[in-house]
Amino acid sequence: MRSWSFHRAARVVLLLFVGLMVLSFTPFTRPESEPILDHHNVGNLDVFVPQNGLSLAASSSVNVSGPIWSQRYGGADIDEGHDVVQCADGGFCIVGETWSFGAGYADMYVVRTDSEGNLLWNSTLGYVRYDYGVAIVERARGDFIIAGGSLDPSFNFYGWLVCVNSTGGHKWNKTFTESSGFRGVCETEDGGILLAGGRSGSGSGADIHVMKTDENATKIWSKWFGTLKDDQCESLYRCADGDYLLSGISYAYEDGTHDESWLLRLDPDGIRKWFRVYGTDDHVRVVDAIECADGGYLAVGQTSSRLLLLRTDSSGYYMWESTSTLSNAGLGVVPLGTENYGVAGGSQFLVFGKNGEYRWHCGLNMFSISSLEKCSNGECVAAGMASDDCALSRIPWLAWNETPIDRTSEYGQDFEIDLNATLTAGLHTWTINDTSSFQIDQDGVITNGIPLSVGGYPLQVSVNDTVGNTLIQEFTLTVEDTTAPSWLESPVDRSLEVGEQFRYDLNATDASGIASWSVNATTTFAIDDDGIVTNKISLPVGAYGIHVAAADIYGTHLTAEFTVEVVDTQGPTWITPPSPEYGFPIPAAVEFECTAHDLSGIDSWSCNDTDGFSLSITYLDTTSTCTVTASGTLTSGTYGLNISVTDSHDNEVYSVCRVTVEDTDSEPPVWVEMPEDQWSEYGETLKYNLNATDPSGLDTWWVMPEIHFTVANGGLLENDTVLAVGVYSIIVYVNDTYGNTLSSSFTVHVEDTRPPTWLAAPEAQSLEHGELLSYQLKAWDLSGVGEWWINDTAHFLVDSSGCVWSIAVLEPGTYGLQVVVSDIHGNEISAVFTVTVNQPITTTTTTTTTTSTTTSATSTTTSTTTTDTETAPPLPMELVLIGIGIPIALVATIIILRFRNRLGR
């Protein structure tokens, strides 16, 4: 797109000697303008005056050092390009004015180049007055249509339409006196030509002039539009649907403070669809406008001191406006994809986002850019004037194919992102700021060089093109730990005998480590830091639903549910079992007691001989006592009884005894000390002295059952087999010399309260980096070694034999380990030791870089020589010598200096 002004208007004034008159009816010299302030309606025109301009951000993600190339054309005098078009062959055609060539004064100047801006041909057209071209199009047939203006001998400006062929040869030209100069030209759908410009007049002032001709410049129709002010058309744009968009300025010459801008939309027949005016209280000047991707429009121009961007909807209604101090005027605009716009701002090419936000700019070393042309490869070229020459610059285009945005990555997983950018000057080098954690290859693929911890990583990625321009993007990679721990072995339902202690060791793993464990039923169960679930109270028979959770250090939870079913499959236990033998004299009463206990409670007692004996039951919590009595007077004889007791879950235990009724008055022996329950440590020999007395003397001792115990005639009770852990109910008997028997029952409790012992205490271990640990621990227990446990399961494991292994290669450092071993009865012994992984030997690398430079073409060659030296730490004796030598050297230096001072030196 193109915007044009006369940079050499003063020359016209001097040459024609009517400068003041010319300037009075041509809108080429413009008064100062100010920002838009308000919005209201004037008749059938919409007038927009926004309250505040949006100042564009000064940050940029693109660093452009300059154009890819710049070319100049012209002679010894002033030459200027006003418009440029890319040709079908990829080259360019520029139209403007020349003071160096032609018939005299200023002539129309046409320059044709190849795709690199190299001159192919140039041509001039004009008379002896002031002739210029401001707009050019290439027609499908390959020739060029140029619109501009010409000054006749009577000092009147007319519209001028010129056609040149593909080699610059003149085909035809026509002037139109109804126009004071054309500012835009388009080829119509039917092959005709549409022209837009201005017409000077009186009364209503200058008007907007639109004219259509056929392909040979024969007028078809001509129309005028405008306001009560002097209206100047600045640009003509063909819309996607075939309509035309015109933009321009309404000048207020009476006080110079109320310039307005307008947009006008026409259909292909020149019928007005709408006409919108913007700004009433200050200068607002729009000089170019284009259609946006959403069907709205973007106009560029200036306020009193700033570049102006004005955005409307598809009906021309105001949406927003934005200003920038990077330039005092916007002279042309082109679309750059759907997200950006390129704007000619004085001597700079500026890029803005779709909402008016500043992106980047490129200085072109021009006095002024007059026109921008969007090229087929996505770049732009700018035409204008540089150092009194017609100039053309190729502007690089740098853009992300997909803009990098903030990313998230899961902890423990590798990160990779493939970046893609378009750099029309050629992609050269990718770089990234955080090289300690990330790396980027020359295809733009970013990967993490090391495992990433949880947290945020601010990244800045840049890519350079072959001419030193840089595309930069900043985004943040956030590493999160959203992956819950996992079970090494999923919890399953457990079964437990009533009265037993519950212990369930849960095992879970997580890359970041297990931080805590929790269990739902905290009044009944507990879970420790190692994931071991135990019961806090004695559990009655029933099913207990348990919900456990393991959390890693970042609060991500792993949960599981299982059921603990407490069952009662064992019968009651005897507290006082029936004696195998009972003897009663006649007529003494026959009565004895037995007591049983069950955690589920005693339900009932029974006896096989219900005719001769009766049972009297008492209950106390989980204990019950049964008193067996004779139903009547028993005759002499022996009675065999089977006494059974049942708990509340129908588990039964019974005992057989013999009741002997004798006709005797002899009394049995009596206990000096009543036998009591005994406790013995597992593996030790039980020795218990029983004491009884009888006037007739004691005859024989025996014990029931005889499978585990013996009793000597002196009353010494001993075990004759190794006793397993448990409770043994025994009855001891002693006869006097007349056969009267004394007996007593009690229990022997065999316990294992001693932990295992180390055969060799664990010692600190040392490894070289890369070496795996295998360390055999040895412990012993009489009841057998049960389970092994180690604290650091992230790096080590201990197997059932007590061998400690490292799971993988360990990083250098010291690891504190605690190992625990228990016997089969839960007695534990623990020990701590360390595993030290030594640092690898340090390697020192010396790099020498040599750079050579050639004059004709700059090239740099870098050679690198690397010397690897293993630096061993100093020996202890070397350190001692160094430590002694330094002080001695310092003392010697001080003595020498003092001696020299005395000699006057």
Sequence and secondary structure as in RCSB ss.txt:
>XXXX:A:sequence
MRSWSFHRAARVVLLLFVGLMVLSFTPFTRPESEPILDHHNVGNLDVFVPQNGLSLAASSSVNVSGPIWSQRYGG
ADIDEGHDVVQCADGGFCIVGETWSFGAGYADMYVVRTDSEGNLLWNSTLGYVRYDYGVAIVERARGDFIIAGGS
LDPSFNFYGWLVCVNSTGGHKWNKTFTESSGFRGVCETEDGGILLAGGRSGSGSGADIHVMKTDENATKIWSKWF
GTLKDDQCESLYRCADGDYLLSGISYAYEDGTHDESWLLRLDPDGIRKWFRVYGTDDHVRVVDAIECADGGYLAV
GQTSSRLLLLRTDSSGYYMWESTSTLSNAGLGVVPLGTENYGVAGGSQFLVFGKNGEYRWHCGLNMFSISSLEKC
SNGECVAAGMASDDCALSRIPWLAWNETPIDRTSEYGQDFEIDLNATLTAGLHTWTINDTSSFQIDQDGVITNGI
PLSVGGYPLQVSVNDTVGNTLIQEFTLTVEDTTAPSWLESPVDRSLEVGEQFRYDLNATDASGIASWSVNATTTF
AIDDDGIVTNKISLPVGAYGIHVAAADIYGTHLTAEFTVEVVDTQGPTWITPPSPEYGFPIPAAVEFECTAHDLS
GIDSWSCNDTDGFSLSITYLDTTSTCTVTASGTLTSGTYGLNISVTDSHDNEVYSVCRVTVEDTDSEPPVWVEMP
EDQWSEYGETLKYNLNATDPSGLDTWWVMPEIHFTVANGGLLENDTVLAVGVYSIIVYVNDTYGNTLSSSFTVHV
EDTRPPTWLAAPEAQSLEHGELLSYQLKAWDLSGVGEWWINDTAHFLVDSSGCVWSIAVLEPGTYGLQVVVSDIH
GNEISAVFTVTVNQPITTTTTTTTTTSTTTSATSTTTSTTTTDTETAPPLPMELVLIGIGIPIALVATIIILRFR
NRLGR
>XXXX:A:secstr
 B    TTHHHHHHHHS HHHHHHH TTS          EEETTEEEE  S  EE     SEE  S SEEEEE  
SS EEEEEEEE TTS EEEEEEESSSSSSSSEEEEEEE TT  EEEEEEE  SS EEEEEEEE TTS EEEEEEE
E TTS EEEEEEEE TTS EEEEEEETT S EEEEEE TTS EEEEEEE  SSS SEEEEEEE TT  EEEEEEE
  SSEEEEEEEEE TTS EEEEEEEE TTTS   EEEEEEE TT  EEEEEEE SSS  EEEEEEE TTS EEEE
EE SSSEEEEEE TT  EEEEEEETT S   EEEEETTTEEEEEETTEEEEEETTS EEEEEE   SEEEEEEE 
TTS EEEEEEETTEEEEEEE  EEESS    EEEETTS  EEE  EEETT EEEEEES TTTEEE TT EEEESS
   SEEEEEEEEEEETTS EEEEEEEEEEE     EESS    EEEETTS  EEE  EE TT EEEEEES TTTE
EE TT EEEESS   SEEEEEEEEEEETTS EEEEEEEEEEE  S  EEEE   SEEEEETTS  EEEEEEE TT
 EEEEEES TTTEEEEEEEETTEEEEEEEESS   SEEEEEEEEEEETTS EEEEEEEEEEE       EESS  
  EEEETTS  EEE  EE TT EEEEEEESTTTEEE TT EEEESS   SEEEEEEEEEEETTS EEEEEEEEEE
E     EEEE    EEE TT   EEE EEE TT EEEEEES TTTEEE TTSEEEESS   SEEEEEEEEEEETT
S EEEEEEEEEE     EEEEEEEE    SSS     EEEEEEEE     HHHHHHHHHHHHHHHHHHHHHHHHH
HHTT 
